[in-house]
Amino acid sequence: MAPPPTAVLRAGDPASDRALLQRVALGSPQAMQDVYARCGGRGFAIALRLLPTRADAEEVLQESFLEVWRRAREFDPDRGGLEGWVTTIVRTRAIDRLRAQGTVARVAEGASHQGPPVSAMPTAPDEAASQEESRARVQEALAQLPPEQREVVELAYFEGLSQREISERTGHPLGTVKTRARLALEKLGGLLDPP
């Protein structure tokens, strides 16, 4: 295997950073490995510091480097170095993950304290019990979704956002939002089907 170009060896040099990210943008796996070798440890440390579990930190790090791979063409060394760019992506994704987890906790907490729905007619005891059981099943099913899928479901159903609006709010591509929504609905369908 050929050694990396000398530009890669000069870490922190704007021309070197630009050359490395241009190679990543062209699809070079070796260039991506070089970026990971240079920034992965620091990115993981940031994710570990911000997130409650190692598993969350690992997922965020993986998502972050996928974003680096997709957005390599957007890198501008005039706005900062490679390490700063990558760690900003990791930090942003970790904060998004924390917000999503907080939203789920607030929704679950609110739902657990919410009484039965108000209607003009009093609810029969057996109907109220059935509604409460359904609410509990939905809460349990939502809790089993991965955080990124749960976030899409919450924004769509609790805030009434369209998939395009979710994409704009979260900064995720529309295709990613659509895929997450589809996967979430498939999983919820399986979890909520009557036994």
Residue frames relative to the residue before (quaternion, step in Angstrom):
aa qw qx qy qz dx dy dz
M 1.0000 0.0000 0.0000 0.0000 0.00 0.00 0.00
A 0.4475 -0.7005 0.4900 0.2625 3.57 -0.90 0.90
P 0.5198 -0.6244 0.4655 0.3510 3.60 -1.04 0.65
P 0.5964 -0.5640 0.4063 0.4015 3.59 -1.14 0.48
P 0.6105 -0.5469 0.4023 0.4077 3.59 -1.12 0.53
T 0.6283 -0.5651 0.3740 0.3822 3.57 -1.15 0.60
A 0.5613 0.6021 -0.3991 0.4038 3.62 1.10 -0.53
V 0.6480 0.5218 -0.3209 0.4526 3.58 1.05 -0.77
L 0.6504 0.5498 -0.3161 0.4181 3.57 1.07 -0.72
R 0.6739 0.4627 -0.2975 0.4932 3.61 1.17 -0.43
A 0.1236 -0.8307 0.5414 0.0397 3.55 0.41 1.26
G 0.7829 0.3255 -0.2570 0.4637 3.53 -1.03 0.87
D 0.5746 0.5696 -0.3838 0.4451 3.60 1.21 -0.27
P 0.4910 -0.6924 0.4290 0.3090 3.65 -0.64 1.04
A 0.6521 0.5012 -0.3279 0.4648 3.61 0.94 -0.79
S 0.6373 0.5227 -0.3147 0.4707 3.57 1.06 -0.80
D 0.6474 0.5159 -0.3138 0.4650 3.58 0.93 -0.91
R 0.6589 0.5091 -0.3076 0.4605 3.58 0.90 -0.93
A 0.6627 0.5065 -0.3103 0.4562 3.60 0.90 -0.92
L 0.6500 0.5188 -0.3161 0.4565 3.57 0.96 -0.86
L 0.7019 0.4550 -0.2748 0.4742 3.61 0.85 -0.93
Q 0.5881 0.5422 -0.3794 0.4650 3.61 1.13 -0.47
R 0.6388 0.5075 -0.3231 0.4795 3.57 1.04 -0.74
V 0.6167 0.5218 -0.3421 0.4800 3.59 1.04 -0.75
A 0.6585 0.5215 -0.3061 0.4479 3.60 0.90 -0.94
L 0.6768 0.4700 -0.2866 0.4887 3.58 1.15 -0.60
G 0.6046 -0.6157 0.3296 0.3831 3.58 1.31 0.09
S 0.3883 0.7383 -0.4781 0.2749 3.61 1.15 0.38
P 0.3581 -0.7376 0.5298 0.2168 3.61 -0.57 1.12
Q 0.6288 0.5394 -0.3428 0.4429 3.60 1.02 -0.76
A 0.6381 0.5136 -0.3297 0.4694 3.59 0.99 -0.80
M 0.6459 0.5072 -0.3270 0.4676 3.57 0.99 -0.78
Q 0.6213 0.5268 -0.3376 0.4716 3.59 1.03 -0.72
D 0.6365 0.5266 -0.3234 0.4615 3.57 1.04 -0.80
V 0.6398 0.5080 -0.3244 0.4768 3.58 0.99 -0.82
Y 0.6593 0.5074 -0.3089 0.4609 3.57 0.92 -0.89
A 0.6465 0.5217 -0.3197 0.4556 3.59 0.93 -0.90
R 0.7049 0.4729 -0.2605 0.4600 3.56 1.01 -0.80
C 0.8280 0.2661 -0.0871 0.4858 3.58 0.91 -0.91
G 0.5131 0.7001 -0.4021 0.2912 3.61 1.18 -0.42
G 0.6651 0.5180 -0.3138 0.4368 3.59 0.88 -0.88
R 0.6787 0.4760 -0.2861 0.4806 3.55 0.90 -0.93
G 0.6440 0.5247 -0.3211 0.4548 3.58 0.98 -0.83
F 0.6592 0.5045 -0.3100 0.4635 3.57 0.97 -0.86
A 0.6286 0.5351 -0.3348 0.4543 3.59 1.01 -0.80
I 0.6472 0.5057 -0.3186 0.4732 3.61 0.98 -0.80
A 0.6623 0.5024 -0.3079 0.4627 3.58 0.90 -0.93
L 0.6487 0.5184 -0.3165 0.4585 3.61 0.97 -0.83
R 0.6619 0.5135 -0.3059 0.4524 3.56 1.00 -0.83
L 0.7393 0.4384 -0.2329 0.4551 3.60 1.00 -0.80
L 0.7652 0.3911 -0.1930 0.4736 3.58 1.00 -0.78
P 0.5838 -0.6449 0.3761 0.3191 3.58 -1.11 0.69
T 0.8123 0.1881 -0.1028 0.5425 3.62 1.05 -0.57
R 0.6121 -0.5472 0.4288 0.3769 3.53 -1.26 0.48
A 0.6193 0.5532 -0.3445 0.4380 3.61 1.02 -0.78
D 0.6359 0.5123 -0.3244 0.4775 3.59 0.99 -0.83
A 0.6574 0.5176 -0.3090 0.4521 3.59 0.93 -0.92
E 0.6514 0.5119 -0.3156 0.4626 3.58 0.98 -0.83
E 0.6569 0.5055 -0.3116 0.4647 3.59 0.95 -0.86
V 0.6600 0.5030 -0.3091 0.4646 3.56 0.92 -0.90
L 0.6361 0.5207 -0.3359 0.4598 3.60 0.96 -0.79
Q 0.6522 0.5047 -0.3152 0.4696 3.59 0.94 -0.87
E 0.6583 0.4998 -0.3099 0.4698 3.60 0.89 -0.91
S 0.6422 0.5394 -0.3208 0.4402 3.57 1.01 -0.82
F 0.7047 0.4444 -0.2841 0.4746 3.59 0.88 -0.85
L 0.5692 0.5353 -0.3918 0.4857 3.59 1.18 -0.36
E 0.6401 0.5101 -0.3192 0.4777 3.57 1.04 -0.76
V 0.6075 0.5324 -0.3504 0.4740 3.62 1.01 -0.75
W 0.6451 0.5280 -0.3110 0.4565 3.59 0.94 -0.92
R 0.7132 0.4536 -0.2559 0.4691 3.59 0.90 -0.97
R 0.7859 0.3546 -0.1631 0.4797 3.59 0.96 -0.85
A 0.2790 0.8053 -0.4938 0.1729 3.61 1.21 0.23
R 0.6306 0.5514 -0.3327 0.4332 3.60 1.04 -0.71
E 0.6533 0.5394 -0.3061 0.4342 3.59 1.17 -0.56
F 0.4854 0.6854 -0.4376 0.3211 3.60 1.20 -0.32
D 0.0558 -0.7846 0.6174 -0.0100 3.55 -0.93 1.02
P 0.3029 -0.7916 0.4975 0.1849 3.62 -0.25 1.21
D 0.5609 0.5972 -0.3962 0.4143 3.61 1.19 -0.32
R 0.6944 0.4552 -0.2703 0.4874 3.60 1.21 -0.42
G 0.7672 -0.2609 0.1648 0.5622 3.60 1.26 -0.04
G 0.6184 -0.5822 0.3989 0.3457 3.52 -1.29 0.31
L 0.7249 -0.4429 0.3279 0.4134 3.51 -1.37 0.22
E 0.6653 0.5075 -0.3168 0.4465 3.60 0.83 -0.95
G 0.6576 0.5100 -0.3094 0.4600 3.58 0.95 -0.85
W 0.6433 0.5243 -0.3190 0.4577 3.56 1.00 -0.84
V 0.6861 0.4791 -0.2861 0.4667 3.58 0.86 -0.98
T 0.6880 0.4743 -0.3060 0.4561 3.61 0.84 -0.86
T 0.5877 0.5461 -0.3733 0.4659 3.60 1.13 -0.50
I 0.6341 0.5142 -0.3254 0.4771 3.58 0.99 -0.80
V 0.6582 0.5017 -0.3128 0.4662 3.61 0.89 -0.92
R 0.6674 0.5057 -0.3063 0.4529 3.59 0.84 -0.97
T 0.6552 0.5161 -0.3113 0.4555 3.60 0.92 -0.89
R 0.6749 0.4815 -0.2975 0.4734 3.58 0.90 -0.88
A 0.6377 0.5182 -0.3349 0.4612 3.61 0.99 -0.76
I 0.6561 0.4955 -0.3113 0.4766 3.59 0.95 -0.83
D 0.6165 0.5299 -0.3411 0.4720 3.60 1.03 -0.77
R 0.6462 0.5160 -0.3183 0.4636 3.59 0.97 -0.86
L 0.6515 0.5086 -0.3149 0.4666 3.60 0.94 -0.85
R 0.6461 0.5138 -0.3232 0.4628 3.59 0.96 -0.84
A 0.6480 0.5161 -0.3185 0.4608 3.56 0.95 -0.87
Q 0.6609 0.4954 -0.3099 0.4710 3.58 0.94 -0.84
G 0.6463 0.5188 -0.3148 0.4626 3.58 1.04 -0.77
T 0.6326 0.5298 -0.3271 0.4606 3.57 1.03 -0.79
V 0.6467 0.5111 -0.3176 0.4688 3.57 0.95 -0.88
A 0.6567 0.5105 -0.3171 0.4556 3.58 0.92 -0.88
R 0.6601 0.5018 -0.3111 0.4644 3.59 0.96 -0.85
V 0.6522 0.5068 -0.3189 0.4649 3.59 0.96 -0.85
A 0.6673 0.4918 -0.3055 0.4685 3.58 0.90 -0.91
E 0.6486 0.5118 -0.3146 0.4673 3.59 0.97 -0.86
G 0.6669 0.4990 -0.3014 0.4641 3.58 0.91 -0.90
A 0.6661 0.5019 -0.3066 0.4587 3.56 0.95 -0.84
S 0.6559 0.5167 -0.3312 0.4395 3.59 1.01 -0.70
H 0.7164 0.4220 -0.2496 0.4965 3.61 1.15 -0.54
Q 0.5449 0.6321 -0.3884 0.3907 3.55 1.29 -0.16
G 0.3927 -0.7168 0.5278 0.2312 3.53 -0.92 0.90
P 0.7005 -0.4252 0.3258 0.4716 3.55 -1.24 -0.04
P 0.6242 -0.5626 0.3766 0.3899 3.60 -1.13 0.54
V 0.4302 -0.6852 0.5291 0.2559 3.51 -1.14 0.75
S 0.0581 0.7836 -0.6170 0.0428 3.56 -0.96 0.85
A 0.6583 -0.5126 0.3721 0.4067 3.55 -1.28 0.26
M 0.7403 0.3261 -0.1891 0.5566 3.58 1.08 -0.71
P 0.5079 -0.6225 0.4759 0.3579 3.60 -0.96 0.67
T 0.4324 -0.6968 0.5146 0.2502 3.54 -1.08 0.81
A 0.4772 -0.6573 0.5059 0.2904 3.52 -0.96 0.92
P 0.6170 -0.5889 0.3676 0.3706 3.61 -1.01 0.74
D 0.6752 0.4831 -0.3153 0.4598 3.61 0.92 -0.82
E 0.6370 0.5113 -0.3273 0.4751 3.61 1.09 -0.68
A 0.6339 0.5247 -0.3278 0.4640 3.61 0.99 -0.80
A 0.6507 0.5086 -0.3153 0.4674 3.58 0.97 -0.85
S 0.6444 0.5222 -0.3141 0.4619 3.57 1.02 -0.83
Q 0.6522 0.5089 -0.3110 0.4679 3.59 0.99 -0.85
E 0.6536 0.5115 -0.3094 0.4641 3.57 0.96 -0.86
E 0.6376 0.5159 -0.3179 0.4756 3.57 1.03 -0.80
S 0.6457 0.5143 -0.3168 0.4671 3.60 0.99 -0.82
R 0.6368 0.5278 -0.3223 0.4604 3.58 0.96 -0.88
A 0.6631 0.5032 -0.3019 0.4647 3.59 0.93 -0.91
R 0.6422 0.5215 -0.3233 0.4594 3.60 0.99 -0.81
V 0.6494 0.5070 -0.3173 0.4696 3.59 0.99 -0.83
Q 0.6392 0.5214 -0.3264 0.4615 3.61 0.96 -0.84
E 0.6659 0.4967 -0.3046 0.4659 3.59 0.91 -0.88
A 0.6519 0.5123 -0.3147 0.4622 3.57 0.98 -0.85
L 0.6450 0.5155 -0.3221 0.4632 3.61 0.93 -0.85
A 0.6525 0.5284 -0.3148 0.4426 3.58 0.97 -0.81
Q 0.6679 0.5070 -0.3016 0.4537 3.61 1.16 -0.49
L 0.5467 0.6109 -0.4056 0.4042 3.60 1.24 -0.18
P 0.5384 -0.5663 0.4901 0.3862 3.59 -1.16 0.50
P 0.6498 -0.5711 0.3280 0.3795 3.62 -1.01 0.74
E 0.6754 0.4972 -0.3187 0.4416 3.62 0.91 -0.83
Q 0.6482 0.4853 -0.3221 0.4905 3.62 1.09 -0.60
R 0.6317 0.5368 -0.3251 0.4551 3.57 1.00 -0.85
E 0.6218 0.5491 -0.3407 0.4425 3.59 1.00 -0.82
V 0.6600 0.5065 -0.3113 0.4594 3.61 0.91 -0.91
V 0.6556 0.5077 -0.3133 0.4629 3.60 0.93 -0.89
E 0.6685 0.5060 -0.3077 0.4498 3.59 0.89 -0.90
L 0.6734 0.4886 -0.3075 0.4617 3.58 0.90 -0.89
A 0.6723 0.4949 -0.3010 0.4609 3.58 1.02 -0.75
Y 0.8035 0.3420 -0.1673 0.4577 3.59 0.70 -1.05
F 0.7440 0.3883 -0.2436 0.4862 3.60 0.98 -0.68
E 0.7598 0.3077 -0.1981 0.5374 3.59 1.15 -0.53
G 0.4356 -0.7451 0.4224 0.2769 3.59 1.28 -0.07
L 0.3830 0.7366 -0.4813 0.2812 3.60 1.13 0.50
S 0.4470 -0.6428 0.5457 0.2986 3.56 -1.17 0.62
Q 0.6618 -0.4951 0.3591 0.4335 3.59 -1.22 0.25
R 0.6232 0.5281 -0.3388 0.4669 3.61 1.03 -0.70
E 0.6582 0.4967 -0.3087 0.4741 3.60 0.97 -0.83
I 0.6172 0.5252 -0.3415 0.4760 3.59 1.07 -0.73
S 0.6336 0.5340 -0.3221 0.4579 3.58 0.98 -0.85
E 0.6754 0.4880 -0.2911 0.4700 3.58 0.93 -0.89
R 0.6804 0.4959 -0.3016 0.4474 3.59 0.91 -0.87
T 0.7644 0.3886 -0.2065 0.4713 3.59 0.86 -0.95
G 0.4248 -0.7069 0.4678 0.3179 3.57 1.17 -0.49
H 0.5187 0.6132 -0.4277 0.4147 3.59 1.27 0.17
P 0.5750 -0.5862 0.4278 0.3778 3.61 -1.06 0.65
L 0.6248 -0.5655 0.3912 0.3698 3.56 -1.14 0.70
G 0.6351 0.5397 -0.3305 0.4429 3.60 0.97 -0.79
T 0.6365 0.5197 -0.3187 0.4725 3.57 1.05 -0.77
V 0.6422 0.5159 -0.3174 0.4697 3.57 0.97 -0.87
K 0.6607 0.5060 -0.3131 0.4577 3.60 0.90 -0.90
T 0.6542 0.5091 -0.3141 0.4628 3.58 0.96 -0.86
R 0.6623 0.5002 -0.3102 0.4636 3.57 0.92 -0.88
A 0.6389 0.5175 -0.3313 0.4629 3.59 0.98 -0.79
R 0.6578 0.5111 -0.3114 0.4573 3.58 0.92 -0.92
L 0.6748 0.4916 -0.2966 0.4637 3.58 0.87 -0.95
A 0.6430 0.5228 -0.3213 0.4582 3.58 0.99 -0.83
L 0.6832 0.4849 -0.2968 0.4583 3.58 0.86 -0.91
E 0.6221 0.5248 -0.3434 0.4687 3.59 1.05 -0.71
K 0.6760 0.4850 -0.2975 0.4684 3.57 0.90 -0.92
L 0.6495 0.5082 -0.3232 0.4641 3.60 0.93 -0.86
G 0.6191 0.5516 -0.3414 0.4425 3.57 1.01 -0.79
G 0.6753 0.4844 -0.2850 0.4777 3.57 0.98 -0.88
L 0.6882 0.4868 -0.2854 0.4560 3.57 1.00 -0.79
L 0.7567 0.4028 -0.2075 0.4713 3.57 1.05 -0.74
D 0.4304 0.6795 -0.4879 0.3391 3.61 1.23 -0.03
P 0.5121 -0.6387 0.4546 0.3509 3.60 -0.92 0.76
P 0.5522 -0.6387 0.4210 0.3316 3.62 -0.99 0.80
